[in-house]
């Protein structure tokens, strides 16, 4: 939706109830995309995802890279969504149901009472994403991170410290998984990202675009506070426990976060926040 269209709709005599389709039947086929959410999260949704809660819905409706296909709202949450319904394109159906119907369809108690089915418009490659970045850019690179909480938290940190994008290799989990979106508070819908190819492919694309790459590791040779910021900086992070593959650490510059000698490492999401803060424009 264009800004002009949104403003026009905001200034008209908009009536939320005119947008809403009330459904009382658990078996209504229009509710199929929302059925058994947890189980379907495990097998994927063919490029679609579930956005949950008012904050995430705001991000989805304002995104240029994603679009809403439908909304599912509890009856008692409808009155607080007038602004969101004004921004929702007229072709997007808004279904309104009572709590028992929503819970039965979703397969669990949906206490936020707001769900939406979203779809990604396009999936750029790492090379395409990097080619469009400005001369000064900060990129978070994830290798083998399969925990949705960690991925969501890293995206939240990336948004907070204004990283330009997140690159993920093919072994990372999907940032559009419902829990990752929720933990990120919608940041996975806000920060541009690419999730494809091997970590070697991603590093090659970064080198081609003249990024200075630093691999984060507890055994890094330099403190992050001794690493001079570069115009184009990429911070490479690996999974907890195993960390980054040894061959990568042997051929890349490595940096560590100084910490107590009595403790071995930080959670990768926490480490990402410290490192992104260090190399952000706010430092």
C-alpha positions in Angstrom: 0.0 0.0 0.0 1.3 3.5 -0.9 1.6 6.3 1.7 -1.0 8.2 -0.3 -3.5 5.4 -0.2 -2.9 4.8 3.5 -3.4 8.5 4.3 -6.6 8.6 2.2 -8.1 5.7 4.1 -7.1 7.2 7.4 -9.0 10.4 6.6 -12.2 8.7 5.4 -15.2 7.7 7.5 -13.7 4.3 8.0 -15.8 1.7 9.9 -13.9 -1.3 11.2 -16.9 -3.6 11.3 -17.3 -3.2 7.6 -14.0 -4.9 7.0 -14.7 -7.9 9.3 -16.0 -11.3 8.3 -17.4 -13.1 11.4 -16.9 -16.8 11.6 -18.4 -19.2 14.3 -17.7 -22.5 12.6 -14.4 -24.2 13.5 -14.5 -26.2 10.3 -14.8 -23.1 8.0 -12.4 -23.6 5.1 -11.4 -19.9 5.2 -9.6 -20.7 8.5 -7.4 -23.5 7.0 -4.1 -21.4 6.9 -4.4 -21.0 10.7 -5.1 -24.7 11.5 -2.7 -26.6 13.8 -0.1 -23.8 13.8 2.5 -25.6 15.9 2.6 -28.7 13.9 2.7 -26.8 10.6 5.6 -24.7 11.9 7.6 -27.9 11.9 7.1 -28.7 8.3 7.0 -25.2 6.7 4.3 -23.2 5.0 5.4 -22.9 1.4 6.9 -19.4 1.7 4.2 -18.2 4.1 4.4 -17.5 7.8 2.3 -16.6 10.9 2.6 -13.2 12.5 1.4 -13.1 16.1 0.4 -10.1 18.2 -0.3 -6.4 17.5 3.4 -5.2 17.4 4.3 -7.8 14.8 1.2 -7.0 12.8 2.2 -3.4 12.7 5.6 -4.4 11.2 4.0 -6.7 8.7 1.5 -4.1 7.4 4.2 -1.5 7.0 6.7 -3.8 5.3 7.8 -3.4 1.7 9.2 -6.9 1.5 6.3 -8.8 2.9 2.5 -8.7 2.6 -0.4 -9.9 4.6 -2.8 -12.5 3.1 -5.4 -12.5 5.8 -6.0 -11.6 9.5 -7.6 -13.6 12.3 -8.7 -11.6 15.3 -10.6 -12.3 18.5 -13.9 -10.5 18.9 -12.7 -8.7 22.1 -9.5 -7.4 20.3 -11.2 -5.9 17.4 -11.9 -2.5 19.0 -8.2 -1.9 19.5 -7.2 -2.6 15.9 -8.9 0.3 14.1 -5.6 1.8 13.0 -4.2 -1.5 11.8 -7.5 -2.2 9.8 -7.2 1.2 8.2 -3.7 0.2 6.9 -4.8 -3.2 5.8 -5.3 -3.4 2.0 -9.0 -3.9 1.1 -8.3 -7.2 -0.7 -7.0 -8.8 2.6 -9.8 -10.6 4.4 -10.1 -10.0 8.2 -11.7 -12.9 10.0 -13.2 -12.4 13.5 -13.8 -15.3 15.8 -14.6 -16.1 19.4 -11.9 -17.4 21.7 -13.0 -21.1 21.6 -12.9 -21.1 17.8 -9.5 -19.5 17.6 -8.0 -21.9 20.1 -9.6 -24.9 18.4 -8.3 -23.9 15.0 -4.8 -23.0 16.2 -4.4 -26.0 18.5 -3.5 -24.0 21.6 -4.7 -21.0 23.6 -3.9 -17.8 21.6 -3.8 -15.3 24.4 -2.7 -12.4 22.2 -5.8 -12.9 20.1 -4.2 -11.5 16.8 -2.8 -13.7 14.0 -2.0 -13.0 10.4 -0.8 -15.0 7.5 2.1 -13.3 5.7 4.0 -14.0 2.5 7.5 -12.9 1.4 7.4 -11.1 -2.0 11.0 -12.0 -3.1 14.0 -13.8 -1.7 17.3 -12.0 -2.8 20.6 -13.9 -2.8 23.4 -12.7 -0.5 25.2 -11.2 -3.5 22.1 -9.3 -4.6 21.5 -8.0 -1.0 25.1 -6.9 -0.6 25.2 -5.1 -3.9 22.5 -2.8 -2.8 24.1 -1.7 0.5 25.6 1.7 1.0 29.3 2.4 1.1 29.3 2.2 4.9 27.5 -0.9 6.1 27.3 -3.4 9.0 26.3 -7.0 8.3 25.6 -9.9 10.7 26.5 -13.3 9.3 25.1 -16.5 10.9 26.6 -19.9 10.4 24.7 -23.0 11.5 22.5 -21.3 14.1 19.4 -23.5 14.3 17.8 -22.3 17.5 14.8 -20.0 16.8 15.1 -18.1 20.0 18.7 -17.2 19.2 17.9 -16.2 15.6 15.0 -14.1 16.8 17.1 -12.4 19.4 20.0 -11.7 16.9 17.6 -10.1 14.5 16.2 -7.9 17.3 19.8 -6.9 18.1 20.5 -6.2 14.4 17.5 -3.9 14.3 18.4 -2.1 17.5 21.9 -1.4 16.3 20.9 -0.6 12.7 22.7 -3.4 11.0 22.1 -3.2 7.3 21.3 -6.8 6.8 21.6 -10.4 8.1 23.1 -13.2 6.0 22.5 -16.8 6.9 23.9 -20.0 5.5 21.6 -22.8 4.5 22.1 -24.7 7.8 20.5 -21.9 9.8 16.8 -22.1 10.8 14.1 -20.1 9.1 13.8 -16.6 10.6 10.1 -16.7 9.5 9.3 -19.4 11.9 6.6 -18.1 14.2 8.7 -18.2 17.4 11.6 -16.5 15.7 9.3 -13.7 14.5 7.8 -13.3 18.0 11.1 -13.3 19.8 12.5 -10.7 17.4 9.4 -8.5 18.0 8.9 -8.4 14.2 12.6 -7.6 13.4 12.8 -10.6 11.1 10.2 -8.7 9.0 12.1 -5.5 9.2 15.8 -6.3 8.7 16.7 -7.4 5.1 18.2 -10.9 5.0 19.2 -13.7 2.8 19.2 -17.4 3.9 20.8 -19.6 1.2 24.0 -21.2 0.1 27.0 -22.3 2.1 29.0 -20.1 4.4 31.9 -20.2 1.9 29.5 -18.8 -0.7 28.5 -16.0 1.7 32.1 -15.2 2.5 33.0 -15.0 -1.2 30.2 -12.6 -1.7 31.4 -10.4 1.2 34.9 -10.4 -0.2 33.6 -9.4 -3.6 31.9 -6.4 -2.1 35.0 -5.5 -0.1 33.8 -6.2 3.4 36.2 -6.6 6.3 35.2 -9.9 7.9 35.7 -10.7 11.6 34.8 -14.1 13.0 33.7 -14.0 16.6 35.0 -16.7 18.8 36.0 -17.0 22.5 39.5 -18.0 21.2 39.7 -14.9 18.9 43.2 -13.4 18.6 42.0 -9.8 19.3 39.5 -8.1 21.5 36.6 -6.6 19.6 37.6 -3.3 21.3 41.0 -3.5 19.6 39.5 -4.0 16.2 39.3 -0.7 14.3 35.9 -0.2 12.7 35.9 -0.4 8.9 33.5 1.3 6.4 32.1 -2.1 5.4 32.2 -4.6 8.3 30.8 -8.2 8.6 30.6 -10.0 11.9 30.5 -13.8 11.6 28.8 -15.8 14.3 28.5 -19.6 14.8 26.3 -22.0 16.8 26.6 -22.3 20.5 28.8 -25.1 21.8 30.7 -26.0 18.6 31.1 -22.4 17.5 32.4 -21.6 14.0 34.1 -24.4 12.0 37.8 -24.6 12.6 38.7 -24.2 8.9 36.9 -20.8 8.9 38.7 -19.6 12.1 42.0 -20.6 10.6 41.6 -18.4 7.4 39.7 -15.4 8.8 40.5 -12.6 11.2 39.1 -13.6 14.6 37.9 -11.5 17.5 36.7 -12.2 21.0 34.6 -10.4 23.6 36.7 -9.9 26.7 35.1 -11.7 29.7 35.9 -13.5 33.0 38.5 -16.2 32.7 36.2 -18.3 35.0 33.5 -18.6 32.3 34.0 -20.0 28.9 31.5 -18.3 26.6 28.4 -16.2 26.1 25.1 -17.1 24.5 25.4 -16.3 20.8 22.4 -13.9 20.9 24.1 -11.9 23.8 27.4 -11.9 22.0 25.7 -10.6 18.9 24.3 -7.7 20.8 27.7 -6.7 22.3 29.5 -7.0 19.0 26.9 -5.2 16.9 26.8 -2.4 19.5 30.7 -2.1 19.3 30.7 -1.7 15.5 27.4 0.2 15.1 27.2 3.9 14.4 26.2 4.4 18.0 29.7 3.4 19.3 
